[in-house]
Amino acid sequence: MSPLKPHSLTERNLIENCLQGDRSSQRALFDMYAGKMMTVCRRYGRHQAEAEDMLQEGFIKVFLNLEKYGSSGSFEGWIRRIMINTALKSVSKKSFQNESLGIESYQLNESKEEPTVMSKLGVDELMALVAELPDGYRLVFNLHAVEGYSHREIGEALSIEESTSRSQLVKARRLLQKRITELNELRYEAS
Amino acid sequence: MNSDMKQVDKYFKDKLHQHESAVPADMWDRIAPALEEKSDKVRPIFWLLSSAGLIMVAGLLALLLSGEQVDNEAGIIEAEAMPISQGLTQHIDTDQIAATEETATQSENVEAVFNNDLASIDEVRNILSETASNSIQKEAATTNAKPAPTPGTTHNASVPSFVNHNASPQLTNTEQGNREFKLVITESHFAGKEKISNENTKITISKETKRYLLGIKGLELPTAKVENTDNPIGGIKLFGSKAPQCPSFIDERVGFFIDGYLSHDYAMKSYSGNQSYSNLRQQTESSLYSYGAGVRFSYFLGKGWGVRSGLNYSQVNERFAYDDPNSKTTKTILEVEVNEVGDTISVSQKIVEVEGRHTITHSNKYHFIDIPILLFYEFSLGDSPFYFSANAGTYVNLMFEQSGRYLSPEGNPVEIAGDDEYPNQYNNTAGVSLYASFGVHYILNKNIDLILEPHVMTQVNSITRSDSDLEERFTSFGLNTGIRYKF
C-alpha cells in the first residue's frame, strides 16, 4: 500500500471552498483534473461523444458527493474511481454480455509472434487501439492493465466470472498486439 | 509470453494512466447548471419547513389568545307552534284550566318575557321558576273555575270554551309533587260547538356564545350554539310529551382541535425492476417494528366534516442479513504436549484459515418527516361517549433520510448512504403518500378525548432515483394512539 500523500494546501482549500458552494473553487478543481479524467473516459467510451457524457456526469457526481470524500486517500484516486464507476454504468451490461458472447466468433489467431516494439506509438494511437477493442475487452483491459484492478474486483464490478475476466484480458492483449504489428508493418512499408 | 503480455500492460499504463486529454471548452458550462439545481432544491424544503412551522405557531397563538366573550344580551327566545300531543291533551282539560286572577298575572309576566327577544336567560329562568312554584297550590282552587269569555266570541254553555290571545300562556303542572313542570301556551279556537284546534307553543331558549380572535370584536370565530329545549332551566321542563332529542354534539362542533399521537407501524417494502436483483434484496432485507409520532390540527367545516393537517415523523426499521460466501474464518490452534503426569512439555501455535460463511447483519433505518393533509368525517351513534372518524388524504414528504446497508447489484454489501463504488440510490424526498384511517374516540372530559386510529399508508412514487437499479416503495399498516385536546 502506497503511503498517503499529504494534500497540498491549494487542493485542500479548494475542496473546503467547494463544500461551501464556492463556484470559482469548483471551477478550479475541475480544471485541475478534467484533462486526466477525460483520458479515463476516452478509454472507456466507445466514441468521443460518449466519453464527454461520462466526464460530465462523473464531475457532477464528484461535486454532489464531495462531502463523502474522507480525506484519507488521494483525491485524484477518489475522482478516478467515480469516473470509472460512471463509465461502467453507462456501458450497457447487456451489450457487454452480447459482446462477450460474440468474442468467440472473432477467431483470434493464436499467434506466436514476437513481442512488438511499441515505443514508436503515440498516445493518440494507443487510445485509438484501445477504442477499437470490443466493449468487453476494452473494459477488462482498462480496469486491469491501466487501473490495476484484480480479476476478482473486475468480476464483481462487471457481474462476470473471474475466469471470464482473465480470458478476455488475454484476448484483448492479443488483439492489441496484432493491431500494433499491423500498424508497424504499415509504417515500415510507408517508409 | 506471460512477461511479454505484462509488458503490454505496463506500456499502456505508463502512457495512458496520467495522460491529460483535451477537454471541450464548454464542458464546465454543461456541469455548472446541475450544481445550481442541487442548491436550489435545498431551499424549497427549507422554506416549506419554515412555513409549516410558522403556520403551526400562528395557529397555536391564535387559539391560545382568542378571547371568549359571552354576550349575555344575545339570549334568544324563539317560539314555535306545534300540534298538541295526544298524551298532553289529557293533562289539559278545559275544565281544569281557568283564567284566574293570579294565573293571569303570571301569564302576563311570561307573555312579557316571551315577547321580548332580548330578555336575558336568567330573567326567563326566574320568572318561570316563580310561576311554576306557585302553580301547584293554585291549581286546586282553579279547577272548577270557568274561563272568562272573550268579547266577540260565542260559546255553548255546556261546553267550556275560551279563547286565549295568541301569546297568553297557561301554566299547569302535570303531577302533584313532581318537580317537573310544563309551561304550556295554549291557543284554542272554537267555532260553534266544536273545538277546532288546540295548539301549544314550545318555547325554545338558546344562548349564543360569541368567540373572538385575539379578543377583537369583528374577528369573530365560529361559535357553538347550544339549544336548550330539554331540562334546561331550573328544573322546569319545557313543553313536549316526549323529551326532545338531544342535539348531536358532532353536528354542532366548530372550531379547532389538536391531536397528539404515537404511531405503531409495520412497513412492507415492494421492489420492481431487475427481477434477479429484486430477489436478492428481498432475501436479505426484512421488516421490523416501526414507529412514528405527530401533531394534527383539525378544523371543523360543519355537519361532522372537516380538514386536518400538522406534522408527522416516522421511522421505518429494517433488518439486513447477508451470508458472505467468500468469507474466511481465521482460527488459532494451540497444540499442547504433556507428559504422563500432566506436565506441559511444549506449546505450539498454528493459525489456519477456514472457509466458511459469515453473516453480516445491520439495522437499516428510514426517517420521514411529512405534512398530512386530510379530509375527515366524524360521527357518533347515540349518546355513548364514543364517536368515530373516517380520514383520508395525502402525506407530503419534507425530509427523507436513510442509513444502513444493502446489497449492490453485484451482490456486495454496501452502505445505503453511498460510497465511492456505489452512490446513494435514494431520493432526497419520498414524495407523496396516500393515507386512510378509521378512528375510534372516547370522550374523557369536556376538553380531552382519547384516540385509537388504525391506518394504512402507501407511497405513490418510488423512493429511489430514476437511474437506480430498482424501484422501491413502502406500504405501512399501523395504529395511532393519542389524545385530542378541545379548546
Chai-1 contact restraints between the chains, C-beta under 6 A:
chainA,res_idxA,chainB,res_idxB,connection_type,confidence,min_distance_angstrom,max_distance_angstrom,comment,restraint_id
A,F30,B,W28,contact,1.0,0.0,6.0,A-B,restraint_1
A,A34,B,V23,contact,1.0,0.0,6.0,A-B,restraint_2
A,G35,B,E20,contact,1.0,0.0,6.0,A-B,restraint_3
A,G35,B,S21,contact,1.0,0.0,6.0,A-B,restraint_4
A,K36,B,E20,contact,1.0,0.0,6.0,A-B,restraint_5
A,M38,B,S21,contact,1.0,0.0,6.0,A-B,restraint_6
A,M38,B,V23,contact,1.0,0.0,6.0,A-B,restraint_7
A,T39,B,H19,contact,1.0,0.0,6.0,A-B,restraint_8
A,T39,B,S21,contact,1.0,0.0,6.0,A-B,restraint_9
A,R42,B,S21,contact,1.0,0.0,6.0,A-B,restraint_10
A,E52,B,P24,contact,1.0,0.0,6.0,A-B,restraint_11
A,Q56,B,R30,contact,1.0,0.0,6.0,A-B,restraint_12
A,Q56,B,I31,contact,1.0,0.0,6.0,A-B,restraint_13
A,F59,B,I31,contact,1.0,0.0,6.0,A-B,restraint_14
A,I60,B,I31,contact,1.0,0.0,6.0,A-B,restraint_15
A,I60,B,A34,contact,1.0,0.0,6.0,A-B,restraint_16
A,F63,B,L35,contact,1.0,0.0,6.0,A-B,restraint_17
A,L64,B,K38,contact,1.0,0.0,6.0,A-B,restraint_18
A,R81,B,D420,contact,1.0,0.0,6.0,A-B,restraint_19
A,P115,B,D4,contact,1.0,0.0,6.0,A-B,restraint_20
A,M118,B,Y11,contact,1.0,0.0,6.0,A-B,restraint_21
A,V123,B,K15,contact,1.0,0.0,6.0,A-B,restraint_22
A,V123,B,H19,contact,1.0,0.0,6.0,A-B,restraint_23
A,L126,B,K15,contact,1.0,0.0,6.0,A-B,restraint_24
A,A145,B,D9,contact,1.0,0.0,6.0,A-B,restraint_25
A,A145,B,F12,contact,1.0,0.0,6.0,A-B,restraint_26
A,V146,B,F12,contact,1.0,0.0,6.0,A-B,restraint_27
A,V146,B,K13,contact,1.0,0.0,6.0,A-B,restraint_28
A,V146,B,L16,contact,1.0,0.0,6.0,A-B,restraint_29
A,V146,B,H17,contact,1.0,0.0,6.0,A-B,restraint_30
A,E156,B,E410,contact,1.0,0.0,6.0,A-B,restraint_31
A,S159,B,E410,contact,1.0,0.0,6.0,A-B,restraint_32
A,R173,B,M5,contact,1.0,0.0,6.0,A-B,restraint_33
A,R173,B,V8,contact,1.0,0.0,6.0,A-B,restraint_34
